[in-house]
Amino acid sequence: MAVLNQLPVLGMIKEFRRSWRALCSSERTTLCGPDSMLLALQLSMAENNKQHRGEFTVCLSDVLLTWKYFLHEKLNLPIENMKVVEHYEDIKKTYDDFLKNSNTLDLIDVYKKCSSLTSNYENNMISPIQLRDFLSGTEYAVSDEANPHMPESPVKCSQNDEQVRVLVKKIFFSYLSLLVNSKNDLALASILNIP
């Protein structure tokens, strides 16, 4: 079965948590995953459009185009022949300011901070391409024995039930995240969007 391999990313996050005092200036830093990164980018683009055009809106196609370029540019991967939306630098600055004001780090920042460590983690370091594939949702096959997070027996629930459970978990984790980091605007946006 093809599943998204999360083990290298989880290892990177564990290493960051072990060394967070040396890597982070704030005690209440929140890590945001791909969904939160994409939401922050979308909000940054909408804010940028509001400043330049007067409308707090953004096209989904522009978000996806910018997301692809953003991942390549931030991970120092080749970006030749990729289109970029206008005012990209302003969008990127708004994104960075948004995360900084929220005491939040995205997974690419965590990856860069972990790369700077001089510990034994270098042997287990994931590549920028693996991280890009994880963030963009690219799937590749992993055997069931290699992934301990896969259930051994099939889950007996419909896809809609599973989607509701995932949504409830996200909202619950957003409330918990606000308890830990009251400046986490992404968690607040999630809670306000779906109370």
C-alpha positions, 0 to 999 in steps of 0.5 A: 500500500502506498503511504506517505512516509512520515518517519524521517520528518518525525525523526527530524521533529524529535531531534528539534525537540531534543535540541530546541533550547539551542535552536530556538529563542522562544520557549513557546514555539509552535511547529506547523505542518504542511496544512498550516504552512499552506494556510499561512501562505494563503493568508499572506497572499490574501493580505498582499492582495489587499495591500495592492488591489484592495481585496482580501482574496486570492485564487487557488491556482495562484496559491498552488503555483506560489506553494510549488515555487515557495517550496523549491526556493526555500529548500534551495532546489532548482527553480528554473522554468517555474512561474511565480506570481507578482509581488512574491518577495512581499508575500514571502516577507508577510509569511515570515512576519506572520510566523515570527509574530505567532511564535511559529516555525514551519517544517523547512525552518526546523529542517534548516535548524536541524541541519546546522546541528553538529550532532549524530543526527547528520547521518539520519538527515532527510534530503531537501527533496524528501522534505519537499515531497512530504510537504507537497503530498507526494506519495511513495510506497513503504512496506507495512512492517517499516511503518509502525503507524499503519493499523494492522487490521483495516479500519471499519469506518466510512471515509466520511467518518474518517474525515470528521475524525481528522477535522475534530482532531485538528480543531482539538489540537488548535485549542491545545496549541492556543493554550501553549502559544496564545500568539498562534494565529493559525490555530485561532484561524482554524478555531474561528473558521470551524468552531 
